[in-house]
């Protein structure tokens, strides 16, 4: 097992409300290559971190997530992170605070190939994406709708059109990467 980024660098924005559980954290983290979409027109739009969290919980068992967390973080790192997070589970919910916490920590270890590379890691030979999902991506290039609207008005397409769009993302977890040799 290689050395992995410290959780202090990997804290992500804690989710406001997740399936009957409320999480509060004094730390936050934002991926540089994973963007938050604007929320004005859709109140229910999820951030990339929320999407990753939900997909991790849906794709892995609590035992698999606990194993990933134990292999990635030290006991001290887990304890420090747990002390900084309050998880309140709604009465009658079949959720467990510890399962939610484990999923939250595990979700922090999932990144795209490009993000791992930016952090100085490379995906181990033969590894395939542990998770594939739709995430928000930012571009300033004009989209198809902007080009078509400009054509309809008899104008040239704008040079820039900053916006977010959903695209397929392939995510690898911390046990699938190693420190780059460069």
PyMOL commands that set and color helices and strands:
alter all, ss='L'
color gray80, all
select helices_A, chain A and resi 7-10+48-59+62-72+75-83+97-107+113-118+144-152+174-176
alter helices_A, ss='H'
color red, helices_A
select strands_A, chain A and resi 17-18+21-25+85-89+111-112+121-123+131-139+163-172+177-179
alter strands_A, ss='S'
color yellow, strands_A
deselect
rebuild
show_as cartoon
